[in-house]
Amino acid sequence: MSAQPHGHSHNLDNVDVTHEHGDINVRVILWFVGVLTAITIAIQIAMWGMFRGLQWYERSNEPYVTPLARPTGQPFPEPTLQTTPWSDLRNFRAEQHQYLHSYGWVDEKLGIARIPIDKAKQLLLQRGIPVRPELASETDGTHFAASGESSGGRSLPAGGADKSGPAGGGAFVSPDAAAVPPTPAPATPRKPGGGL
């Protein structure tokens, strides 16, 4: 086999074999690529023009906006939507705990201060609930006027004991309960040797 130089397109053994010059029409391919490019550019220009026209139409046909409307981009005033409720709740509880367990002024000009809630409970147990002087004679136990209405609809007299219970004899007793004698308390069992 003889050596063939590069670029030599036909076979030396078969001199009649060459490529077909009529299979590929380069002029038609170039025309196709040129027309395709022109159509693509024309579509892009048409889309740009259409979007410009739509923007002009939207600007010219915007609805009337009242002058009281908030300008675009300006944030809404408080309160806004709650985006992190879990952390807001944690912060709220921490603030409330700090407020309830610390000293501070309610109104400094009037000399009204707040004290921790535990201290306030201790003082309330020691001193009782303060009452106006005109109600002082009608008070019971904790310096609070004991008057009002019970859950059964009976009035509770102020300044005296509640006489609607068994001690006062005014309690309602059903006829079935009156016929049954009271049951004695069961005896407490004892351990061997006398222990409980």
C-alpha positions in Angstrom: 0.0 0.0 0.0 1.4 3.3 -1.0 1.6 6.3 1.3 -1.0 9.0 0.6 -0.4 12.6 1.5 -2.8 14.3 3.8 -5.6 16.1 1.9 -5.5 13.8 -1.0 -9.2 12.9 -1.3 -9.4 10.0 -3.8 -8.1 6.5 -3.7 -5.1 5.8 -6.0 -6.3 2.2 -6.6 -9.8 3.4 -7.7 -9.3 6.6 -9.7 -13.0 7.0 -10.7 -14.3 7.4 -7.1 -14.6 11.0 -5.9 -17.2 12.9 -3.8 -20.5 14.1 -5.2 -20.4 17.8 -6.0 -24.3 17.9 -6.2 -25.2 16.5 -2.7 -24.5 19.6 -0.6 -25.7 23.0 -1.8 -23.7 25.5 0.3 -25.6 28.5 -1.1 -28.9 27.1 0.2 -27.5 26.4 3.7 -26.1 29.9 3.9 -29.5 31.3 2.8 -31.3 29.2 5.4 -29.0 30.4 8.3 -29.3 34.0 7.1 -33.2 33.8 7.0 -33.3 32.1 10.4 -31.1 34.8 11.9 -33.2 37.5 10.4 -36.5 35.9 11.7 -35.0 35.5 15.2 -33.9 39.2 15.3 -37.3 40.3 13.9 -39.1 38.3 16.7 -36.9 39.9 19.4 -37.6 43.4 18.1 -41.3 42.7 17.9 -41.3 41.4 21.5 -39.4 44.5 22.7 -41.9 46.7 21.0 -44.8 44.8 22.3 -43.6 45.1 25.9 -42.9 48.8 25.5 -46.4 49.2 24.2 -48.0 47.2 27.1 -46.0 49.4 29.6 -47.3 52.6 28.0 -50.8 51.2 28.0 -50.6 50.3 31.7 -49.3 53.7 32.6 -51.9 55.5 30.6 -54.8 53.4 32.0 -53.9 53.2 35.7 -56.9 53.4 38.0 -57.5 56.5 40.1 -55.6 56.3 43.4 -57.0 58.3 46.4 -54.5 60.8 47.8 -55.1 59.1 51.2 -53.5 55.9 50.0 -50.0 55.0 51.3 -47.2 55.6 48.8 -45.6 52.5 47.3 -42.7 51.2 49.3 -43.6 52.9 52.5 -43.9 50.4 55.4 -47.1 49.9 57.3 -47.4 51.3 60.8 -47.4 49.1 63.9 -48.8 46.6 64.6 -47.7 44.6 61.6 -48.1 40.9 60.8 -46.5 38.6 63.4 -43.8 36.7 61.5 -42.1 34.9 64.4 -44.8 34.2 67.1 -42.6 31.7 69.0 -39.8 34.2 69.7 -42.4 37.0 70.3 -44.1 34.9 73.0 -40.7 34.1 74.6 -39.7 37.8 74.7 -43.2 38.7 76.0 -43.0 36.2 78.8 -39.5 37.3 79.7 -40.6 40.9 79.9 -43.6 40.0 82.1 -41.5 37.9 84.4 -39.0 40.7 84.8 -41.8 43.2 85.4 -43.5 41.0 88.0 -40.3 40.3 89.9 -38.6 43.7 90.1 -39.0 47.1 91.7 -39.9 50.1 89.6 -42.0 53.2 89.3 -45.6 53.2 88.1 -45.9 57.0 88.5 -42.9 58.7 89.9 -44.6 62.1 90.2 -47.3 60.7 92.4 -44.9 58.5 94.3 -46.5 55.2 93.1 -44.1 52.3 92.9 -44.3 48.7 92.2 -42.8 45.8 94.2 -42.0 42.2 93.3 -45.1 40.0 93.4 -43.7 37.7 96.0 -43.1 40.6 98.4 -46.6 42.0 97.6 -48.2 38.6 98.6 -46.3 38.5 101.9 -47.4 42.1 102.7 -51.0 41.2 101.8 -51.0 38.3 104.2 -49.5 40.4 107.0 -51.6 43.5 106.6 -54.8 42.2 104.9 -56.7 43.9 102.1 -57.1 47.6 102.7 -60.8 48.8 103.1 -62.4 52.2 103.2 -63.1 53.4 106.8 -66.9 53.4 106.3 -66.8 49.7 105.5 -64.5 48.8 108.4 -67.4 47.7 110.7 -68.8 45.4 108.1 -65.7 43.4 107.5 -64.6 39.8 108.2 -61.2 38.2 108.6 -59.1 39.7 105.8 -60.5 43.3 106.1 -62.8 42.6 103.1 -66.5 43.2 103.2 -68.1 39.7 103.2 -71.3 40.5 101.3 -72.7 39.4 98.0 -74.4 36.4 96.6 -73.5 32.7 97.0 -73.5 30.3 94.1 -76.8 28.9 95.3 -78.5 32.3 95.0 -78.7 33.1 98.7 -77.5 36.5 99.9 -74.5 36.6 102.1 -74.9 39.1 104.9 -72.1 41.6 105.5 -70.3 41.7 108.8 -71.5 38.3 110.1 -70.9 34.6 109.6 -72.5 32.7 106.8 -75.6 31.2 108.4 -76.7 29.2 105.4 -74.5 26.2 106.4 -75.1 23.4 108.9 -73.9 25.5 111.9 -76.6 28.1 111.3 -79.3 25.5 110.7 -80.3 27.1 107.5 -78.9 24.5 105.1 -81.3 22.5 102.9 -81.5 18.9 103.9 -83.2 16.4 101.6 -85.9 14.1 103.3 -83.9 11.0 102.2 -80.7 12.3 103.9 -82.6 13.2 107.1 -83.8 9.5 107.5 -80.3 8.0 107.2 -78.1 8.3 110.3 -74.6 9.5 109.8 -72.0 6.9 109.0 -69.2 6.7 111.6 -65.6 7.1 110.3 -63.8 3.7 109.7 -61.3 2.7 112.3 -57.7 3.2 111.3 -56.0 -0.2 111.2 -53.0 -0.5 113.4 -49.8 -2.4 112.9 -48.8 -5.1 115.2 -47.1 -3.6 118.3 -49.4 -0.5 118.4 -48.0 1.5 115.4 -50.2 3.2 112.8 
